[in-house]
Amino acid sequence: MAQVNMSLRIDAELKDAFMAAAKSMDRNGSQLIRDFMRQTVERQHNTWFRDQVAAGRQQLERGDVLPHDMVESSAAASGITSSGYFRDSSRVIR
């Protein structure tokens, strides 16, 4: 994955305290910031995923679902195999 630089303005005292904390953990500031960013993105994705599951469960409880055979026939008409792949190997999408 390509790396890019990111600039931000912070208070000098906060920077010094952060760098000291990073050093005490045998890490550098960039490593800690990257870890924080990854954790934030993962947390957001997990929240989104749980919300999607909850919405799906609510649809199921309301009976707002399609019968399996209707889903299968619609997928087959779209060229999707039961494994979730397109039959045309030049368009392998899952």
N, C-alpha and C positions, 0 to 999 in steps of 0.2 A: 504494500500500500504506500502511495506517495506521502511523504511528510511535508508539512507546511509550517511556517512560523506563525505565531500568534502573539500579538503585543497587547499588554494591558497596563493600566496605570493603577498603582496601589500606593498606600502610605509606606514611607521608608521604614518606619518602626515595625509595621506588619511584615514587610519583606524580610527584615533582619530576624525577627522572631520565627518566621516560617522557615527560613534557611537554617537557623539553629536547630529547630525541631527536626527538620529533614536530616541534618547531619547526625543528630543523636540517634536516628533510626537507621544510620548507615545508608542513606538514600540521598538523592539530590532533589532540588525543587521540581525540576521537570518530570522526574519519575513520579513524584507524589501527585502532581497536577494531572498527568496522564492517567494515573490510577483513579483519581477522583472523577475525571471525565468519563472513563469507561464504566465506573460504578453508577454514575448518574444516568448514562444512556441505558445500561442494563436495568436499573430500577424503573426507568420510564417505560421500557419495553415490557417488563414484567407487569407493571400496572395496566398498561394497554391490553396485554394478553389476558389478564384476569378479568378485565372489563368485558372483553370479547366473549370469554367463556360464560360469564354471568349473563350476558345478553342472549347467548345461545340457549342457556338453560331456561331463561324466562320465555323465550320463543317456544321451547319444547313444552313447558308447563301450560302455555296458552294453546297448544296444539297447532301452532303456526309453523308447520313443517311439511316437507314434501315426502311422499312415499319413496322408498328406496328404488323401486323399479322406474319411477319417473326420473330420478336423478341419474340412474344408470343409462337410460335411453337418451337423455339429454347429453350426457358425456359422450356416449358412443356417436351421436350425431355430430358432435364437435370434433371427433377424431381423437378423443382421449381414451386410453386403455384403462382397464380396471386398476392397474398399478399406478395410475396418475400421470403417465407419460403420453405424449402424442405418438400416434402410430408412425408418422413421418419422422425418421431418425434425424433429419436435418433440423428439426425443431424440438429438440429434447428440452422440455420445460417441465418442471415439477412444482 
